[in-house]
Amino acid sequence: MATYDVAVIGAGVHGASVAFHLASRGVRTAVVEKTSPAGGPTGRSSAICRAYYTNAFLAAVARDSIAMFRDFEEHTGRDAGFRQTGLLVLHPAGDEATVREVVPRLNEQGVPTDLLEPQQVVAEWPDFDLDGIAVAAFERDAGHADPVLTTQGLFDRAHELGADALLDRQVTGIERDGDGWTIRTSDASIAAERVLIAGGPWTRPLAAMVGADLPLTVERHIVATFAWGGDVRAPAHGDLPNGYYFRPEGEELFLVGPLHPEPTVDPDDFDERVGSDEAERLGARVVRRVPALQHATSRGGWASLYDVSPDWQPVIGEIAPGVFVDAGTSGHGFKLAPALGRHLADLVMGGDVDPGLEQFHPRRFELATALDAGYGDARILG
């Protein structure tokens, strides 16, 4: 039986990142994945990269991740497909006090962000109808990346640095074995001193194998794509009153997704297609904000999964002796992953852990200390 220092379960962007950081330190690492890198929800992420967070720790992690996206070739020898576009976030009056508090703090943290009054938004982007908007923020360094290239780049570099890739292996059991753990799979068993579960929507049943009941649910979220339908272009933006996010996709298309909770589903049995009625509803929200896009035409889209925690913030911590979890990122985990992997490597290996990580331990739900983050129902903004 092969033996490792750490077994990482899951090869989405979080598992790949942790494996990269562990292997960079010479830690004997195995990555166990039931499909392939980015084969689950990661590969269908909208891959927006922004540090516009109300939570200071997550803002710092996202800032550092954007720096990694920008210098991805230096870190991995590969391209993450990162494109810097900036991100405009439109807020109603109820958010104004928080926005005016958060934006200066972001700038102090090295996240260049402009606080904009409605008239400034219209002066820059005259196609917006700002009905219901009291204030806006524009994060200058934000952008988007390619989720598959990013994950594959981290995964391949981890492999080059010595991590073993155990793909197409379904985990069937995690059992205590002396001071370590045996991970049983559909192919063979391995042994590891420590285990990190980063299984996305499949994390809850994996954690149950070591006796941990994590309060995670799985939601189906769609991404609808549209052709511009004319010369009008809109910037990457989030519209909180209308409950959607928006970003360009290449030269011909833009994509849109919801900001609010959606119905729960079985992660092994859900509709991966976008219905025409679903796309129409999202498109109508966009047209309310940018009327000149009324001639945009639907080009389909896809549905994917979010693993959602009760407060929509990450669930990170030790759940059994030597077993750790990194899950519950609730649709905003991609942008955190490259730099968060370093913090997870510190945690798993017992290093000098940033104290900001402790707030995400799952014990907060038992202690009724859920995190207050995001804006109203749009807790995905963290």
VENFENLIN-V874146 format. One record per pair of residues at least 4 apart in sequence whose ideal C-beta (glycine too) atoms are under 8 Angstrom apart, sorted by the first residue. I is the first residue (numbers start at 0). J is the second residue. If there is no record, write none. Layout:
i: [I	I]
j: [J	J]
This chain:
i: [0	0	0	0	0	1	1	1	1	2	2	2	2	3	3	3	3	3	3	3	3	4	4	4	4	4	4	4	4	5	5	5	5	5	5	5	5	5	5	5	5	6	6	6	6	6	6	6	6	6	6	6	7	7	7	7	7	7	7	7	7	7	7	8	8	8	8	8	8	8	8	8	8	8	8	9	9	9	9	9	9	9	9	9	9	9	10	10	10	10	10	10	10	10	10	10	10	10	10	10	10	11	11	11	11	11	11	11	11	11	12	12	12	12	12	12	12	12	12	12	12	12	13	13	13	13	13	13	13	13	13	13	13	13	14	14	14	14	14	14	15	15	15	15	15	15	15	15	15	15	15	16	16	16	16	16	16	16	17	17	17	17	17	17	17	17	18	18	18	18	18	18	18	18	19	19	19	19	19	19	19	19	19	20	20	20	20	20	21	21	21	21	21	21	21	22	22	22	22	22	22	22	22	23	23	24	24	25	26	26	27	28	28	28	28	29	29	29	29	29	29	30	30	30	30	30	30	31	31	31	31	31	31	32	32	32	32	32	32	32	33	33	33	33	33	33	33	34	34	34	34	35	35	36	36	36	36	36	37	37	37	37	37	37	38	39	39	39	39	40	40	40	40	40	40	40	41	41	41	41	41	42	42	42	43	43	43	43	44	44	44	45	45	45	45	45	45	45	46	46	46	46	46	46	46	47	47	47	47	47	47	47	47	47	48	48	48	48	48	48	48	48	48	48	48	49	49	49	49	49	49	50	50	50	50	50	50	50	50	50	50	50	50	50	51	51	51	51	51	51	51	51	51	51	52	52	52	52	52	52	52	53	53	53	53	53	53	53	53	54	54	54	54	54	55	55	55	55	56	56	56	56	56	57	57	57	57	57	57	58	58	58	58	58	59	59	59	60	60	60	60	60	61	61	61	61	61	62	62	62	62	62	63	63	63	64	64	64	64	64	64	64	65	65	65	65	65	66	66	67	67	67	67	68	68	68	68	68	68	69	69	70	71	71	71	71	71	71	71	71	72	72	72	74	74	75	75	75	75	75	76	76	77	77	77	77	77	78	78	78	79	79	79	79	79	80	80	80	80	81	81	81	81	82	82	82	83	83	83	84	84	84	84	84	84	84	85	85	85	85	85	85	85	85	86	86	86	86	86	86	86	86	87	87	87	87	87	87	87	87	87	87	88	88	88	88	88	88	88	88	89	89	89	89	89	89	89	89	89	89	89	90	90	90	90	90	90	90	90	90	90	91	91	91	91	91	91	92	93	94	94	94	94	94	94	95	95	95	96	97	97	98	98	98	98	99	99	99	100	101	101	102	102	102	102	102	103	103	104	105	105	105	106	106	106	110	110	111	111	111	112	112	112	112	113	113	113	114	114	114	115	115	115	115	115	115	115	116	116	116	117	117	117	117	117	117	118	119	119	120	120	120	120	120	121	121	121	124	124	126	126	126	126	126	126	127	127	127	128	128	128	128	131	132	141	142	143	143	144	144	144	145	146	146	147	148	149	149	149	149	150	151	152	153	153	153	154	154	155	156	157	158	158	158	165	165	165	167	168	168	168	168	169	169	170	170	170	170	170	171	171	171	172	172	172	172	173	173	173	173	173	173	173	173	173	174	174	174	174	175	175	175	175	176	176	176	178	178	179	179	179	179	179	180	180	180	180	180	180	180	180	181	181	181	182	182	182	182	182	183	184	184	192	193	193	193	193	193	194	194	194	194	195	195	195	195	195	195	196	196	196	196	196	196	196	196	196	197	197	197	197	198	198	198	199	199	199	200	200	200	200	200	201	201	202	202	202	202	202	202	202	203	203	203	203	203	204	206	206	206	206	206	207	207	209	209	209	210	211	211	211	211	211	213	213	213	213	213	213	214	214	214	214	215	215	215	215	215	215	216	216	216	217	217	217	217	217	217	217	217	218	218	218	218	218	218	218	218	219	219	219	219	219	219	219	219	219	220	220	220	220	220	220	220	220	221	221	221	221	221	221	221	221	221	221	221	222	222	222	222	222	222	222	222	223	223	223	223	223	223	223	223	223	223	223	224	224	224	224	224	224	224	224	224	225	225	225	225	225	225	225	225	225	225	225	225	226	226	226	226	226	227	227	227	227	227	227	227	228	228	228	228	228	229	229	229	229	231	231	231	232	233	233	233	233	235	235	235	236	236	236	237	237	237	237	237	237	238	238	238	238	238	238	238	239	239	239	239	241	241	241	241	242	242	242	242	242	242	243	243	243	243	243	243	243	244	244	244	244	245	245	245	245	246	246	247	247	248	248	248	252	253	254	255	255	255	255	256	257	257	258	258	258	258	259	259	259	260	260	261	264	264	264	265	266	269	269	270	270	271	271	271	272	272	273	273	273	273	273	273	274	275	275	276	277	278	278	278	278	279	279	280	281	282	282	282	283	284	285	285	285	286	286	286	286	305	305	306	306	306	306	307	307	307	307	308	308	308	308	308	308	308	309	309	310	310	310	310	310	310	311	311	311	311	311	311	311	311	312	312	312	312	312	312	312	312	313	313	313	313	313	313	313	313	313	314	314	314	314	314	314	314	315	315	315	315	315	315	315	315	315	316	316	316	316	316	316	316	316	317	317	317	317	317	318	318	318	318	323	323	323	324	325	325	328	328	329	329	330	331	331	331	331	332	335	336	338	339	340	341	342	342	342	342	343	344	344	345	345	345	345	346	346	346	352	352	358	358	359	359	361	362	363	363	363	364	372	372	372	373	373	373	373	373	374	374]
j: [181	187	188	189	190	29	163	189	190	27	189	190	191	27	28	29	163	189	190	191	192	21	26	27	28	191	192	193	348	21	26	27	28	29	191	192	193	194	195	347	348	28	29	30	31	180	182	189	191	193	194	195	14	17	18	21	28	29	30	31	194	195	197	14	31	32	170	173	182	194	195	196	197	198	205	13	14	30	31	32	196	197	198	199	201	202	14	15	18	30	31	32	34	35	36	37	38	150	154	164	166	15	36	37	39	40	41	150	197	199	16	37	41	44	146	149	150	153	332	333	336	337	17	41	197	199	325	326	328	332	336	339	340	343	18	30	32	195	197	325	19	30	36	37	150	151	153	154	157	336	340	20	153	336	337	339	340	343	21	195	197	325	340	343	344	347	22	28	30	153	154	157	162	340	23	75	153	154	156	157	160	162	340	24	340	341	343	344	26	28	157	162	344	347	348	26	28	156	157	158	160	161	162	157	160	344	348	161	344	348	161	157	161	162	163	162	163	164	165	189	191	154	157	162	163	164	165	165	168	170	182	184	189	36	38	164	165	166	167	168	38	167	168	169	170	185	201	38	39	166	167	166	167	147	150	151	154	166	41	42	146	147	150	151	42	199	200	201	304	44	199	200	303	304	305	306	146	147	150	199	333	146	147	150	146	222	301	303	146	303	333	143	222	244	246	254	256	333	143	144	145	146	149	333	334	86	141	142	143	235	244	246	333	334	61	64	65	68	81	141	142	143	144	333	334	61	65	86	138	141	334	58	59	61	62	64	65	105	108	110	138	140	141	334	58	86	88	105	110	112	136	138	141	380	57	58	61	105	372	380	381	58	97	101	372	373	374	380	381	58	312	370	372	381	59	104	108	355	60	353	355	356	358	61	312	313	335	372	381	62	104	105	108	110	63	108	355	64	335	338	339	342	65	110	334	335	338	66	108	109	110	140	67	337	338	68	334	335	336	337	338	339	69	140	141	142	334	70	338	71	74	337	338	79	81	142	144	149	337	81	83	74	75	77	78	79	81	149	152	337	76	77	78	156	337	79	152	153	155	156	152	156	148	151	152	155	156	145	148	152	144	145	148	149	152	144	145	148	149	142	143	144	145	142	143	144	140	141	142	141	142	143	234	235	246	247	137	138	139	140	141	142	234	235	137	138	141	142	234	235	236	237	115	120	124	135	136	137	234	235	236	237	135	136	137	138	236	237	239	380	120	127	129	132	135	236	237	238	239	240	288	94	95	98	132	133	134	135	136	239	374	95	131	132	133	239	240	133	375	98	133	134	239	374	375	99	133	134	100	101	374	102	114	134	136	103	114	134	104	105	136	106	112	113	114	136	107	114	108	110	112	138	110	111	112	138	140	138	139	140	136	137	138	139	136	137	139	134	135	136	119	120	123	134	135	136	137	120	134	135	121	129	132	133	134	135	122	123	135	124	127	129	132	135	125	127	129	233	234	231	233	289	290	291	292	233	288	289	287	288	289	290	240	240	235	235	235	246	148	149	333	149	150	333	151	152	153	333	336	337	154	155	156	157	337	340	158	164	159	160	162	162	163	164	184	186	189	186	184	185	186	187	184	185	182	183	184	205	208	183	184	185	181	182	183	208	180	181	182	183	194	205	208	209	322	180	181	183	208	180	181	209	320	180	181	190	192	321	190	191	192	193	321	190	191	192	193	194	209	321	322	188	189	190	188	189	190	191	194	188	188	189	321	321	322	323	347	348	209	321	322	323	322	323	324	325	343	347	202	205	206	318	322	323	324	325	326	202	324	325	326	202	205	326	304	306	326	217	266	304	305	306	205	266	206	213	215	306	324	326	327	207	212	213	215	306	208	211	212	213	318	324	211	212	318	319	322	319	318	319	322	324	361	314	318	324	326	327	361	308	309	361	364	306	307	308	314	326	327	263	306	307	263	264	265	266	304	305	306	307	260	261	262	263	264	304	305	307	261	262	263	264	269	270	302	303	304	256	257	261	302	303	304	305	330	256	257	261	273	277	278	281	300	301	302	303	254	255	256	273	300	301	302	303	254	255	256	273	277	278	281	282	297	299	300	248	252	253	254	255	297	298	299	300	252	253	254	255	278	282	285	292	295	296	297	298	251	252	295	296	298	231	232	251	252	253	292	295	292	293	294	295	296	291	292	294	295	289	291	292	247	245	253	289	292	245	246	247	244	245	246	243	244	245	258	377	380	242	243	244	245	284	285	288	258	374	375	377	284	285	287	288	257	258	259	284	376	377	255	256	257	258	281	284	285	255	256	257	258	253	254	255	285	253	254	252	253	252	253	254	298	295	300	281	282	284	285	281	261	281	376	377	379	380	376	377	379	307	376	305	268	269	304	269	304	302	304	274	302	301	302	303	301	302	277	278	299	300	301	302	278	279	297	280	281	282	297	299	300	283	297	284	285	286	295	297	287	288	289	292	295	290	292	293	295	329	330	326	327	328	329	311	327	329	330	312	313	314	326	327	329	364	364	369	363	369	370	371	372	378	329	330	331	372	373	378	379	381	327	329	359	369	370	372	378	381	325	326	327	328	329	332	335	339	359	324	325	326	327	359	360	361	323	324	325	326	343	346	356	359	360	323	324	346	357	359	360	361	362	321	322	323	346	360	322	323	324	361	343	346	347	361	339	343	332	335	378	379	379	335	379	380	381	336	339	340	342	343	344	345	346	352	353	356	347	348	350	350	351	352	353	350	352	356	356	357	363	370	363	370	365	366	368	369	370	369	378	380	381	377	378	379	380	381	378	380]
